[in-house]
Amino acid sequence: MLQKTKGLVMRSVKYGETSLVVTLFTELFGLQSYMVSGVRKTSAKGASTAGQYQPGALLDLVVYHHGQKNLQRIRESGWAYIYRNLYNDIRKNAVALFMVELLQKCLRQPEPQPDLFQFTEDALRHLDDADPLVAANYPVYFALHLSHFFGFRMQDSFSEENSILDLREGEFIYHTPSYPEWAGPEMSRYISMFLKAIHPEALSEIHINRELRRKLLDLILVYYRLHSAEFGEMRSLPVLQAILE
């Protein structure tokens, strides 16, 4: 059946001389793979449309969807949102690639998750217009709030008494655990600040340096490895850290 849906490009792989196999997180069907034929050749109208299938692209799609197939087909595609800065700003592009990779690592089944799609779409659109401070804080913000959609969001119970973050349990406690997966009062306080930042604009109020930002992100990725099976390493992380230096 032909269906209309929005889609977020996760990755694309060349297939044959002119085609692509594209992984998309779609609003209606969740994570799906699509064969896009002939997209890499120049058409009568000019340049190829392969540029639409860059990671992070938000597309309007008309697709053939069959629930029993692993590889679907796209009939029509066009930009749902044209970024003004994200693909031209090397820092924002690195942040977006980190966000897309993190999302893809957490998505397991091809099931609809419209709330997650809306959250991710909004996050990318706000990143596109964000000022440098907000963009620098974005990886920590996105990673912390993304966990909510997969059932392991940290409980923001930070206080002077409960100032130790237990990464195994995902909550702030008053004593140091016997195992190594925890964070002390300073890091816990900043994580609590990011948890309270419901809207990206609030990130402009969080003033931290590069080293602290790096440590916070490392802690959060430890948290993901504890709570998301087969999480592995983030290939985009070294690039992100180098560019944000």
C-alpha positions as CSV (number, residue, x, y, z in Angstrom):
1,M,0.0,0.0,0.0
2,L,1.1,3.6,-0.7
3,Q,1.5,5.6,2.6
4,K,2.5,9.2,3.3
5,T,4.8,9.6,6.3
6,K,7.7,11.8,7.5
7,G,11.1,10.2,7.8
8,L,14.4,11.0,9.4
9,V,17.5,9.7,7.5
10,M,19.7,7.6,9.8
11,R,22.2,6.3,7.2
12,S,22.5,5.5,3.5
13,V,24.7,3.0,1.7
14,K,25.4,2.9,-2.0
15,Y,23.8,0.1,-4.0
16,G,24.8,-0.6,-7.5
17,E,25.7,2.2,-9.9
18,T,22.9,4.6,-9.1
19,S,20.9,3.5,-6.1
20,L,20.9,3.7,-2.3
21,V,19.7,1.6,0.6
22,V,18.5,4.1,3.2
23,T,17.7,3.5,6.8
24,L,14.9,5.8,8.0
25,F,13.2,6.4,11.2
26,T,9.6,7.1,10.0
27,E,6.7,8.6,11.9
28,L,4.3,5.9,10.9
29,F,6.3,2.8,10.8
30,G,9.4,3.4,13.0
31,L,12.8,2.1,11.8
32,Q,12.7,0.9,8.2
33,S,15.0,0.2,5.3
34,Y,14.3,1.5,1.8
35,M,15.7,0.8,-1.6
36,V,15.9,4.1,-3.5
37,S,16.5,3.4,-7.2
38,G,18.3,5.7,-9.6
39,V,18.8,8.5,-7.0
40,R,22.5,8.9,-7.7
41,K,22.2,9.6,-11.4
42,T,21.7,13.1,-12.9
43,S,18.1,13.5,-14.1
44,A,16.7,15.6,-16.9
45,K,16.0,18.3,-14.3
46,G,19.6,18.5,-13.3
47,A,21.5,17.2,-10.3
48,S,20.7,13.9,-8.6
49,T,18.5,13.9,-5.5
50,A,20.9,11.8,-3.4
51,G,21.6,14.8,-1.3
52,Q,18.2,14.4,0.3
53,Y,19.4,11.2,2.0
54,Q,22.1,12.7,4.2
55,P,22.0,11.6,7.9
56,G,19.7,14.0,9.8
57,A,17.6,15.0,6.8
58,L,13.9,15.4,7.5
59,L,11.8,14.2,4.6
60,D,8.2,14.0,3.4
61,L,7.7,10.5,1.9
62,V,5.3,8.5,-0.2
63,V,6.3,4.9,0.4
64,Y,5.2,1.4,-0.5
65,H,4.8,-0.4,2.8
66,H,4.5,-4.1,3.3
67,G,4.6,-5.3,6.9
68,Q,6.3,-8.6,6.1
69,K,9.2,-7.1,4.0
70,N,12.6,-6.1,5.4
71,L,13.3,-3.7,2.5
72,Q,10.6,-1.2,1.4
73,R,10.5,1.2,-1.5
74,I,10.1,4.9,-1.8
75,R,7.9,6.3,-4.5
76,E,8.3,10.1,-3.8
77,S,10.4,12.1,-1.4
78,G,11.0,15.8,-0.7
79,W,12.4,18.0,2.1
80,A,10.0,18.2,5.1
81,Y,12.3,20.9,6.5
82,I,15.3,22.6,4.9
83,Y,18.0,23.3,7.3
84,R,19.5,26.8,7.2
85,N,22.7,26.1,9.2
86,L,23.0,22.4,10.2
87,Y,24.8,21.1,7.1
88,N,27.0,24.2,6.7
89,D,28.0,24.6,10.4
90,I,30.7,21.9,11.2
91,R,29.9,22.0,14.9
92,K,26.1,21.6,14.5
93,N,26.6,18.9,11.9
94,A,28.8,16.9,14.3
95,V,26.1,17.3,17.0
96,A,23.4,16.1,14.6
97,L,25.5,13.1,13.5
98,F,26.0,12.2,17.2
99,M,22.2,12.5,17.8
100,V,21.3,10.3,14.9
101,E,23.8,7.6,15.8
102,L,22.6,7.6,19.4
103,L,19.0,7.3,18.3
104,Q,19.8,4.5,15.9
105,K,21.6,2.5,18.6
106,C,18.5,2.6,20.8
107,L,15.9,1.8,18.1
108,R,15.5,-2.0,18.0
109,Q,12.1,-2.9,16.4
110,P,10.3,-1.4,13.4
111,E,7.4,-0.1,15.5
112,P,5.7,3.3,15.4
113,Q,6.9,5.7,18.0
114,P,5.3,9.0,17.0
115,D,6.2,10.8,20.3
116,L,9.9,9.9,19.8
117,F,9.8,11.0,16.2
118,Q,8.3,14.4,17.2
119,F,10.9,14.9,19.9
120,T,13.7,14.2,17.6
121,E,12.3,16.3,14.8
122,D,11.9,19.2,17.1
123,A,15.3,18.8,18.6
124,L,17.0,18.9,15.2
125,R,15.0,21.9,14.1
126,H,16.0,23.8,17.3
127,L,19.6,22.8,16.8
128,D,19.5,24.3,13.4
129,D,18.8,27.7,14.8
130,A,20.7,27.4,18.1
131,D,23.3,29.8,19.2
132,P,26.9,28.4,19.9
133,L,26.4,27.8,23.6
134,V,23.1,26.0,23.2
135,A,24.6,23.9,20.4
136,A,27.6,22.9,22.5
137,N,25.3,21.8,25.3
138,Y,23.0,19.9,22.9
139,P,24.6,16.4,23.0
140,V,24.2,16.2,26.8
141,Y,20.7,17.5,26.7
142,F,19.6,15.2,23.9
143,A,21.1,12.1,25.4
144,L,19.5,12.6,28.8
145,H,16.0,13.3,27.5
146,L,16.2,10.6,24.8
147,S,16.4,7.9,27.4
148,H,12.8,8.7,28.5
149,F,11.5,7.2,25.3
150,F,13.3,3.9,26.0
151,G,12.2,3.5,29.6
152,F,15.3,4.4,31.5
153,R,15.2,8.1,32.1
154,M,17.1,9.3,35.2
155,Q,14.9,10.3,38.2
156,D,15.7,13.9,39.0
157,S,15.7,13.7,42.8
158,F,18.9,15.6,43.3
159,S,19.3,17.5,46.5
160,E,21.9,18.4,49.1
161,E,21.2,15.1,50.8
162,N,20.8,13.0,47.6
163,S,23.9,14.3,45.7
164,I,25.4,11.1,44.4
165,L,24.1,9.8,41.0
166,D,23.8,6.0,40.9
167,L,24.2,5.1,37.3
168,R,23.0,1.6,37.7
169,E,19.7,2.7,39.3
170,G,19.4,6.0,37.5
171,E,18.6,8.0,40.6
172,F,20.3,10.4,43.0
173,I,21.1,8.8,46.4
174,Y,22.7,9.9,49.7
175,H,25.6,7.4,49.9
176,T,28.4,6.2,47.6
177,P,27.6,2.8,46.0
178,S,30.0,-0.1,46.4
179,Y,30.3,-0.4,42.6
180,P,32.1,2.1,40.3
181,E,29.2,3.3,38.2
182,W,28.3,6.6,40.0
183,A,29.0,10.3,39.9
184,G,29.9,12.7,42.6
185,P,28.1,15.9,43.8
186,E,29.5,18.3,41.2
187,M,28.7,16.1,38.1
188,S,25.4,15.1,39.7
189,R,24.3,18.7,40.1
190,Y,25.0,19.5,36.5
191,I,23.2,16.4,35.3
192,S,20.2,17.6,37.4
193,M,20.3,21.0,35.7
194,F,20.2,19.3,32.2
195,L,17.3,17.1,33.3
196,K,15.4,20.2,34.3
197,A,16.0,21.8,30.9
198,I,12.8,20.8,29.3
199,H,13.2,23.1,26.3
200,P,16.5,23.6,24.3
201,E,16.4,27.4,25.0
202,A,17.1,26.7,28.7
203,L,20.5,25.4,27.7
204,S,21.7,29.0,27.3
205,E,21.6,29.2,31.1
206,I,24.0,26.3,31.7
207,H,27.5,27.7,31.5
208,I,30.1,24.9,31.6
209,N,33.5,24.4,30.0
210,R,34.5,21.9,27.4
211,E,36.2,19.5,29.8
212,L,33.1,19.3,32.1
213,R,30.9,18.8,29.0
214,R,33.1,16.0,27.9
215,K,33.0,14.3,31.3
216,L,29.2,14.7,31.5
217,L,28.7,13.0,28.1
218,D,31.1,10.2,29.0
219,L,29.1,9.5,32.2
220,I,25.8,9.5,30.2
221,L,27.2,7.1,27.7
222,V,28.2,4.8,30.6
223,Y,24.6,5.0,31.7
224,Y,23.4,4.0,28.2
225,R,25.7,1.0,28.1
226,L,24.3,-0.1,31.5
227,H,20.7,0.2,30.3
228,S,20.7,-0.5,26.6
229,A,21.7,-3.9,25.4
230,E,24.6,-4.2,23.0
231,F,25.1,-0.5,22.9
232,G,28.8,-0.6,22.1
233,E,30.9,2.4,21.2
234,M,29.8,5.7,19.6
235,R,31.8,6.2,16.4
236,S,30.7,9.8,16.1
237,L,32.0,10.7,19.6
238,P,35.7,11.3,18.9
239,V,34.7,13.5,15.9
240,L,32.2,15.4,18.1
241,Q,34.8,15.9,20.9
242,A,37.5,17.1,18.5
243,I,35.3,19.6,16.8
244,L,33.8,21.0,20.0
245,E,37.3,21.6,21.3
